């Protein structure tokens, strides 16, 4: 993977890490699915009028838009709105690394190496540590919703990889046309027409700024770059860069939101990071310790 692609991956992970802070701020004043719909409306319009539709099937565009926008972010925004801390969400969402590797192995025949399997097992232990005290209380539902969101991200990664070498900016922008209608329909059902209408009537600058950050740097730029990298490198090479997302998310949540992790969550988080690090650096370390 060339240095320019490594730097792009690092920039993307920092942007994504800070996006969890922005989501937490945004859902404090706006119904989560409405904010999520605004994110994709902003991401699609007006850019879609200037970017040609990528040379891929509507099936890929609809699938990517649904799993990325409706499944992943719909679940994530709702989970944060009902109590999932932004710092912890940024950490748990990195289970997408292992979901992506698993789905790539099952659906595309990409065989994970032993170090990736070990890393996955270690990261799962970290998730168990975080989940254990939450499964008996009110934190179970937002936690499980966040894990499901990570799985949906893994599916979206596979769809973007299957789309092949297409214009990834166009791919993300055109796919962004898909989520708004189902997200708004679900918000009408869950929140009621009054709340949805009031959210649009009383849009403030904070909500617009949140939606703009989540649309342009986070969606249009970051997901286009991420999809571009996935189309040119194995999933097991690209997805581990998400290791830095929780670092940015935790630091940003602490500085901006004043969030602090409980000791068991910090330990679980450290174990997840260890699993991700094993996935990223395990093969190199093994080659140094046992050269062929």
LINGI-V723060 format. One record per residue. N is the residue number from 1. RES is the residue in one small letter. PHI is phi in whole degrees, 0 to 359 (NA if undefined). PSI is psi in whole degrees, 0 to 359 (none if undefined). OMEGA is omega in radians with two decimals (* if undefined). Layout:
n: [N,N]
res: [RES,RES]
phi: [PHI,PHI]
psi: [PSI,PSI]
omega: [OMEGA,OMEGA]
This chain:
n: [1,2,3,4,5,6,7,8,9,10,11,12,13,14,15,16,17,18,19,20,21,22,23,24,25,26,27,28,29,30,31,32,33,34,35,36,37,38,39,40,41,42,43,44,45,46,47,48,49,50,51,52,53,54,55,56,57,58,59,60,61,62,63,64,65,66,67,68,69,70,71,72,73,74,75,76,77,78,79,80,81,82,83,84,85,86,87,88,89,90,91,92,93,94,95,96,97,98,99,100,101,102,103,104,105,106,107,108,109,110,111,112,113,114,115,116,117,118,119,120,121,122,123,124,125,126,127,128,129,130,131,132,133,134,135,136,137,138,139,140,141,142,143,144,145,146,147,148,149,150,151,152,153,154,155,156,157,158,159,160,161,162,163,164,165,166,167,168,169,170,171,172,173,174,175,176,177,178,179,180,181,182,183,184,185,186,187,188,189,190,191,192,193,194,195,196,197,198,199,200,201,202,203,204,205,206,207,208,209,210,211,212,213,214,215,216,217,218,219,220,221,222,223,224,225,226,227,228,229,230,231,232,233,234,235,236,237,238,239,240,241,242,243,244,245,246,247,248,249,250,251,252,253,254,255,256,257,258,259,260,261,262,263,264,265,266,267,268,269,270,271,272,273,274,275,276,277,278,279,280,281,282,283,284,285,286,287,288,289,290,291,292]
res: [x,x,x,x,x,x,x,x,x,x,x,x,x,x,x,x,x,x,x,x,x,x,x,x,x,x,x,x,x,x,x,x,x,x,x,x,x,x,x,x,x,x,x,x,x,x,x,x,x,x,x,x,x,x,x,x,x,x,x,x,x,x,x,x,x,x,x,x,x,x,x,x,x,x,x,x,x,x,x,x,x,x,x,x,x,x,x,x,x,x,x,x,x,x,x,x,x,x,x,x,x,x,x,x,x,x,x,x,x,x,x,x,x,x,x,x,x,x,x,x,x,x,x,x,x,x,x,x,x,x,x,x,x,x,x,x,x,x,x,x,x,x,x,x,x,x,x,x,x,x,x,x,x,x,x,x,x,x,x,x,x,x,x,x,x,x,x,x,x,x,x,x,x,x,x,x,x,x,x,x,x,x,x,x,x,x,x,x,x,x,x,x,x,x,x,x,x,x,x,x,x,x,x,x,x,x,x,x,x,x,x,x,x,x,x,x,x,x,x,x,x,x,x,x,x,x,x,x,x,x,x,x,x,x,x,x,x,x,x,x,x,x,x,x,x,x,x,x,x,x,x,x,x,x,x,x,x,x,x,x,x,x,x,x,x,x,x,x,x,x,x,x,x,x,x,x,x,x,x,x,x,x,x,x,x,x,x,x,x,x,x,x]
phi: [NA,295,301,299,287,298,296,299,297,293,299,300,294,292,301,294,300,288,295,294,295,296,300,301,292,294,285,288,236,227,308,302,286,291,299,296,297,300,305,278,297,296,293,272,248,267,302,299,283,246,244,295,297,295,280,211,283,298,300,294,295,293,297,295,299,290,289,285,276,276,286,295,282,301,295,295,300,295,297,294,295,261,129,289,298,299,296,290,298,297,279,296,298,286,299,303,303,279,297,296,297,297,294,295,291,286,264,237,74,280,275,289,282,303,294,287,294,298,301,295,295,298,297,297,297,297,297,297,300,290,286,309,288,274,293,266,230,288,281,296,296,298,295,293,297,291,297,297,297,297,295,296,299,300,296,299,299,292,297,295,291,291,295,81,275,247,292,286,296,298,299,291,296,291,293,291,290,283,292,304,295,297,294,292,296,292,294,300,287,277,264,96,301,299,295,293,297,299,298,280,293,251,302,247,294,296,295,297,294,299,297,294,297,290,275,272,294,282,263,297,283,293,288,295,295,298,296,300,295,295,286,244,222,301,304,291,273,277,299,296,295,297,309,275,300,295,298,295,295,292,296,297,295,290,287,264,259,72,282,229,277,288,306,294,290,295,294,299,297,297,293,298,300,298,296,296,296,298,295,282,250,300,294,298,297,297,292,287,284,231,297,291]
psi: [119,159,321,324,324,315,320,317,321,317,316,316,325,316,315,321,315,339,333,324,317,319,314,319,316,317,354,339,349,139,134,319,333,315,320,318,318,321,313,334,313,322,328,323,135,10,326,335,347,352,121,151,132,156,73,169,156,332,316,317,315,318,315,315,321,309,326,309,312,307,303,299,330,313,317,312,317,320,316,324,328,13,356,120,143,320,316,323,319,332,309,326,342,357,343,331,312,329,318,314,319,312,324,324,316,317,334,1,15,113,121,147,168,322,329,324,316,315,321,318,316,315,323,323,321,319,322,318,319,321,327,305,342,332,341,357,196,347,355,314,308,327,311,326,322,321,317,323,321,321,320,323,319,318,316,321,319,320,317,326,321,335,337,204,77,172,105,334,312,323,313,317,313,325,335,347,339,314,326,314,309,326,316,324,318,323,320,321,315,319,336,149,325,312,322,314,315,324,322,323,323,35,130,174,329,316,317,319,319,312,321,317,317,335,309,293,321,319,298,310,303,315,330,317,316,314,322,314,318,330,344,351,157,147,323,343,321,308,330,346,345,355,327,347,309,333,309,321,317,315,315,319,323,315,321,318,347,22,141,142,147,156,316,327,322,319,314,320,319,322,320,315,321,318,317,319,322,320,321,313,356,317,317,316,318,322,327,321,324,73,146,none]
omega: [-3.08,-3.08,-3.13,3.11,3.07,-3.14,3.08,3.13,3.13,3.11,-3.13,-3.08,3.09,3.10,3.14,3.14,-3.13,-3.13,3.12,3.07,-3.13,3.11,-3.12,3.12,-3.06,-3.09,3.06,-3.10,-3.05,3.05,-2.98,-3.11,3.04,3.10,3.13,3.10,3.10,3.12,-3.06,3.00,3.12,-3.11,-3.08,-3.03,0.02,-2.99,-3.05,3.14,-3.09,-3.12,-3.13,3.11,-3.10,-3.13,3.07,-3.06,3.02,3.11,3.11,-3.13,-3.13,3.14,3.14,3.13,-3.12,-3.04,3.11,-2.98,-3.06,-3.07,-3.08,-3.01,3.03,3.11,-3.09,-3.14,-3.14,-3.14,3.13,-3.14,-3.10,2.95,3.11,3.12,-3.12,-3.12,-3.13,3.10,-3.14,3.14,-3.09,-3.13,-3.13,2.95,3.08,3.11,-3.05,3.00,-3.13,3.14,3.11,-3.12,3.11,3.11,-3.07,-2.99,-3.03,3.08,3.07,-3.06,3.08,3.09,3.14,-3.14,3.11,3.08,3.10,3.12,3.12,3.13,3.13,-3.14,3.09,3.08,3.08,3.09,3.11,3.12,3.13,-3.05,-2.97,-3.13,-3.08,-3.05,3.13,-3.07,-3.07,-3.12,-3.08,-3.05,3.12,3.11,-3.12,3.07,-3.14,3.07,3.10,3.09,3.10,3.11,3.12,3.08,3.11,3.10,3.13,3.10,-3.12,3.12,3.13,3.11,3.14,3.13,3.05,-3.05,3.09,3.06,-3.00,3.03,3.09,3.14,-3.12,-3.10,-3.12,3.08,3.13,3.05,-3.01,-2.97,-2.95,-3.07,3.10,3.11,3.13,3.10,3.12,3.11,3.07,-3.12,-3.04,-3.06,-3.11,-3.10,-3.09,-3.12,-3.12,3.13,3.13,3.14,3.14,-3.13,-3.04,3.08,3.10,-3.08,3.12,3.12,3.13,3.13,3.10,-3.12,-3.13,3.11,-3.11,-3.11,-2.92,3.11,-3.01,-3.07,-3.03,-3.11,-2.96,-3.11,3.05,3.12,-3.11,3.12,3.09,-3.13,-3.14,-3.13,-3.06,-3.12,3.09,-3.14,-3.11,3.09,-3.03,-2.97,3.12,3.09,3.06,3.04,-3.09,-3.12,3.13,3.10,3.10,-3.13,-3.12,3.14,3.13,3.13,3.13,-3.08,-3.01,-3.06,-3.11,3.14,3.06,3.14,2.98,-3.09,-3.11,3.10,3.11,3.11,3.11,3.10,3.11,3.12,3.09,3.11,3.09,3.11,3.10,3.12,3.08,3.12,-3.09,-2.95,-3.03,-3.10,3.12,-3.14,-3.14,3.13,3.12,-3.09,-3.11,3.14,-3.12,*]
